[in-house]
Amino acid sequence: MADIFARLAYQATQSVLPKLSLPNSAMKYVATATNLLNGNVEGAASALMDLVFGRNSMFSDGNVITGGVPWSTLTDMFDEAYGVIRERTNLWFIAVEPIAGLSAPRVNLLATEASYTGVQLGWDSKKIGSGFSHTSTGAEPVELRITCYDCNGEIKAWFDQLKYSAAPPDGSFGLPSDYTNNFTVTHGNIQEGYGYVSPTWTMVPVSCEVNLSRSNDDFTALNLTFLQYDYFGGL
């Protein structure tokens, strides 16, 4: 709503305009201005659209431009869409908690990219006459892929220790509790209290790929892969 001065100006304009002989185009601009002075934003917008596009462009009269949607409805739709708290792809945190005494390095600090398939179900197709159906075969293990830099070789050395704990040089196998880690991925919105926290996965090391090149001067990026150890959430 307009303040007291705008309303006084509106009343004065309404008393003067009928005594003036203005062309129709000028009267349309005056009508838009008087609507704004009176606080009628929707009426002013409709009058302006009417002036620019013609009578068929009125917001409240089923025009083609807005599909017959009133201006107030469009404003509400914009406010609702603008108020949606969308997740950001660059806001995430990876927590690595070792189960054994083998401490994890600064994976979250040095990680640049991460990807995983949080939900992966297995299905078996069954023929029924000329048709078919599907039988669930259960859940598939989660695979976590991390691209990160290294600092003085600490992540590569950590992965080597995990490898030797799982498959020692003597040909034996180590205990899962010696080379598994708990991973939790948090990502979502910038506001505190919002976002998504993944289940904590107990994962085993799979591969550590190192890419080296002399064609450019850049940081060395490591491609780490981890696989969910079991479905039951822990050892």
VENCOR-V383800 format. One record per residue. N is the residue number from 1. SS is DSSP state (H for helix, E for strand, L for the rest). PHI is phi in radians with two decimals (NA if undefined). NEAR is the number of other ideal C-beta (glycine too) atoms within 8 Angstrom. Layout:
N,SS,PHI,NEAR / N,SS,PHI,NEAR
This chain:
1,L,NA,3 / 2,L,-1.34,9 / 3,L,-1.40,6 / 4,H,-1.15,5 / 5,H,-1.22,6 / 6,H,-1.13,11 / 7,H,-1.19,11 / 8,H,-1.10,8 / 9,H,-1.13,9 / 10,H,-1.13,12 / 11,H,-1.10,8 / 12,H,-1.16,8 / 13,H,-1.13,12 / 14,H,-1.12,9 / 15,H,-1.41,7 / 16,H,-1.63,8 / 17,H,-0.99,11 / 18,L,-1.06,6 / 19,L,-1.51,4 / 20,L,-1.71,6 / 21,L,-1.86,2 / 22,L,-1.76,7 / 23,L,-1.13,5 / 24,H,-1.10,5 / 25,H,-1.11,7 / 26,H,-1.18,8 / 27,H,-1.11,10 / 28,H,-1.17,11 / 29,H,-1.14,9 / 30,H,-1.13,11 / 31,H,-1.10,9 / 32,H,-1.12,12 / 33,H,-1.13,10 / 34,H,-1.16,12 / 35,H,-1.12,12 / 36,H,-1.14,11 / 37,H,-1.11,12 / 38,L,-1.48,11 / 39,L,1.47,8 / 40,L,-1.58,8 / 41,H,-1.18,9 / 42,H,-1.12,11 / 43,H,-1.15,9 / 44,H,-1.14,12 / 45,H,-1.13,10 / 46,H,-1.14,12 / 47,H,-1.14,12 / 48,H,-1.20,9 / 49,H,-1.12,13 / 50,H,-1.11,12 / 51,H,-1.22,9 / 52,H,-1.42,6 / 53,H,-1.88,8 / 54,L,1.83,5 / 55,H,-1.13,5 / 56,H,-1.31,8 / 57,H,-1.69,12 / 58,L,-1.03,10 / 59,L,-1.12,14 / 60,L,-1.72,7 / 61,L,-1.98,7 / 62,L,1.24,3 / 63,L,-1.43,13 / 64,L,-1.39,5 / 65,L,-1.10,7 / 66,L,-1.85,8 / 67,L,1.15,6 / 68,L,1.37,6 / 69,L,-1.57,8 / 70,L,-1.10,8 / 71,H,-1.07,12 / 72,H,-1.11,7 / 73,H,-1.17,8 / 74,H,-1.09,11 / 75,H,-1.11,8 / 76,H,-1.12,8 / 77,H,-1.12,9 / 78,H,-1.15,8 / 79,H,-1.09,8 / 80,H,-1.17,8 / 81,H,-1.18,7 / 82,H,-1.21,6 / 83,L,-1.44,6 / 84,L,-1.23,6 / 85,L,-1.48,7 / 86,L,-1.48,5 / 87,L,-1.37,10 / 88,L,-1.93,8 / 89,L,-1.30,4 / 90,L,-1.77,4 / 91,L,-1.97,10 / 92,E,-2.77,8 / 93,E,-2.50,7 / 94,E,-1.99,12 / 95,E,-1.75,10 / 96,E,-2.03,10 / 97,E,-2.06,9 / 98,E,-1.22,10 / 99,L,-1.45,9 / 100,L,-1.57,9 / 101,L,-1.45,4 / 102,L,-1.46,11 / 103,L,-1.24,5 / 104,L,-1.50,9 / 105,L,-1.32,9 / 106,L,-1.45,7 / 107,H,-1.18,13 / 108,H,-1.12,9 / 109,H,-1.18,5 / 110,H,-1.66,12 / 111,E,-1.29,11 / 112,E,-1.94,7 / 113,E,-2.48,7 / 114,E,-2.63,11 / 115,E,-2.60,5 / 116,E,-2.77,10 / 117,L,-1.87,6 / 118,L,-1.23,6 / 119,L,-2.18,4 / 120,L,-2.49,9 / 121,E,-1.90,8 / 122,E,-1.77,9 / 123,E,-2.37,8 / 124,E,-2.08,8 / 125,E,-1.38,7 / 126,E,-2.16,8 / 127,E,-1.41,6 / 128,E,-2.25,6 / 129,L,1.10,4 / 130,L,-1.52,2 / 131,E,-1.84,6 / 132,E,-2.72,7 / 133,E,-2.53,7 / 134,E,-2.21,8 / 135,E,-1.98,7 / 136,E,-1.23,8 / 137,E,-1.82,6 / 138,E,1.83,7 / 139,E,-1.56,7 / 140,L,-1.74,7 / 141,L,-1.17,9 / 142,L,-1.39,12 / 143,E,-1.95,11 / 144,E,-1.90,14 / 145,E,-2.04,10 / 146,E,-2.21,13 / 147,E,-1.88,11 / 148,E,-2.60,13 / 149,E,-1.47,9 / 150,L,-2.18,11 / 151,L,-2.28,9 / 152,L,1.03,4 / 153,L,1.29,7 / 154,H,-1.22,10 / 155,H,-1.29,15 / 156,H,-1.10,11 / 157,H,-1.15,8 / 158,H,-1.11,11 / 159,H,-1.19,11 / 160,H,-1.09,8 / 161,H,-1.13,9 / 162,H,-1.12,11 / 163,H,-1.12,10 / 164,H,-1.19,9 / 165,H,-1.28,11 / 166,H,-1.42,11 / 167,L,-2.35,6 / 168,L,-1.10,9 / 169,L,-1.10,4 / 170,L,-1.44,4 / 171,L,1.60,4 / 172,L,-1.56,5 / 173,L,-2.11,5 / 174,L,-1.52,10 / 175,L,-1.38,4 / 176,H,-1.00,9 / 177,H,-1.18,7 / 178,H,-1.52,10 / 179,H,-2.25,12 / 180,E,-1.65,13 / 181,E,-2.38,11 / 182,E,-1.64,14 / 183,E,-1.98,13 / 184,E,-2.35,12 / 185,E,-1.92,13 / 186,E,-2.02,11 / 187,E,-2.67,9 / 188,L,2.60,9 / 189,L,-1.70,10 / 190,L,-1.34,4 / 191,L,-1.42,6 / 192,L,-1.19,3 / 193,L,1.62,3 / 194,L,-1.93,7 / 195,L,2.01,9 / 196,E,-2.25,7 / 197,E,-2.02,6 / 198,L,-1.23,10 / 199,L,-1.06,5 / 200,L,-1.42,8 / 201,E,-1.75,11 / 202,E,-1.53,13 / 203,E,-2.18,14 / 204,E,-1.91,10 / 205,E,-1.26,13 / 206,E,-2.06,7 / 207,E,-2.70,7 / 208,E,-2.35,11 / 209,E,-1.69,8 / 210,E,-1.95,7 / 211,L,-1.91,7 / 212,L,-2.07,5 / 213,L,-2.71,6 / 214,L,-1.75,3 / 215,L,-1.39,3 / 216,L,-2.56,4 / 217,L,-1.73,2 / 218,L,-2.55,5 / 219,L,-1.25,4 / 220,L,-1.34,9 / 221,E,-1.82,9 / 222,E,-1.85,13 / 223,E,-1.89,11 / 224,E,-1.78,15 / 225,E,-2.25,13 / 226,E,-2.23,13 / 227,E,-2.22,11 / 228,E,-1.08,11 / 229,L,-1.33,10 / 230,L,-2.57,8 / 231,L,-1.53,7 / 232,L,-1.62,4 / 233,L,1.67,7 / 234,L,3.01,6 / 235,L,-1.49,8
